């Protein structure tokens, strides 16, 4: 009988995992929506292409720094990652993140505009350093405060096309900012024991699961009202309004379900619904922009 020996994945797969491609893809989608909403028709394709490349490289750089800083706690929380598995060295991750960050800034400064580069750097630094290195370990409100940095992609996309910070773009930021806590806290509930082991003060660890479930419900209700603001301000039409109302009701339903079914399965269902929620909501913004139906 021949015993199979597990081998390390090829290096490019390890570097790809450092980039958190699923997270970056969702960020790029919201950035693209911001780009398309910024103008009545189709934005300049050059700005779209270079803007997405610059934002993607910055997000990937921040993700790699996150892997580097969290490598010790990932031994418990995410032991499959490249650094806990020793597939990559810390020096390799630092070099990779630095190259991505520098290329990102060069692309945005030279091919897009300086304001987008500045805002992108603020987002990169905020997530990689302020959130990962400090907030994550300092306060149970880490994901609330740090969510501001992860909420910026629609603004970055809008700015890449217009070179300005528009109130409508800030509304998109507000939606993702309010969505982030009820999106993440169900996962934190599912992993609360692991977070406790590594002394990360996530809300379920510091205030208990019941309190966290109530906060998820309150944020889901708040999110419904915030997502109605684009319609109330004349930014969107009927299509978006219907999607926002239905999706918001769905989020509240899952939050109530978590109050009744106090198990990990329901928490994870809520977490996965939240990802579907934000994707469909931004898709509705896009559809509404090009197929406008007013009341």
C-alpha positions, 0 to 999 in steps of 0.5 A: 500500500502506497501512502500519499504525502501531502505537498505544499501548493505551488507558490503562485497559489500561496501568493494568490491566497495572500490576496484574499481574492474573494474579498477583493472581487467583492470590493472591485464589484462595488468599486465598478458600480461606483464607477458606472453610477458616477456618469449617465452613460458609460465611463471612459474605459481607460479610467475604469481599467486602470482604476480597477487595477490600482484598487485591486492591487491596493486591496491585495497589498492590504490583505497580504499585510493582514496575513503577515500581522495575523500569522500567529493568531491564524495558527488557531483561527485560520491554520490553512493560510500560507504563513501558518503552514510555512508555505511562504516566509514573512520576508516574502510576504513583506516584499509581495505586499510592498510591490503591490502597494507601490504598483497600485499607487503608481497606476492610480497617480499616473493613470487615474488621478491623485485624489483616488490614489490618496483615498486608496492609500488611506483605505489600504493603511486603515485596514492593514495597519489601523484595523489589523494591528490596533483596532482588532486587538483594542476594542469590541467595536473594532469591526464597526470603526474599521468598517469605514476603511472597507466601505470605501471602494464605491467612493474610490470607483466614483472618484476614479471617474470624476476626480471628486467626492460626491454625496451619492458616493458617500451614500454608497459608503454609508451602506457598506459601513452599516452592512459590515457589522451585521455581516461579520458578527454572525461569523464572529459568533460561529468562531467566538471560542477561537477568538477567545483563545487568541484574546481578540475582543470580538463582540461575542467574546466581550459582551456575549452572544445574546447581546451580539444577536440583538446588535445584529438585529438592530443593525439590520433594521438600521441598514434597511433605512440607510439603503432607502436613502438613495431613493429618498434623495432621488439617486435611484428609481423604483427598481432599486427601491423594491430590491432594497426593501425586499433584501432589507426585509430578508436581512431582518428575517435572518437576524430574527431567525438568529434570535430564535435558533441559537446555533452556529448553522443559523449564524453561518446562514446569516453570514452567507446571506449577507454576502448575497445581500450586498451583491444583489443590492449593488447589482440593483443599483446598477440595473436601476441606473440604466433602466430607470423607472420612476414612481 
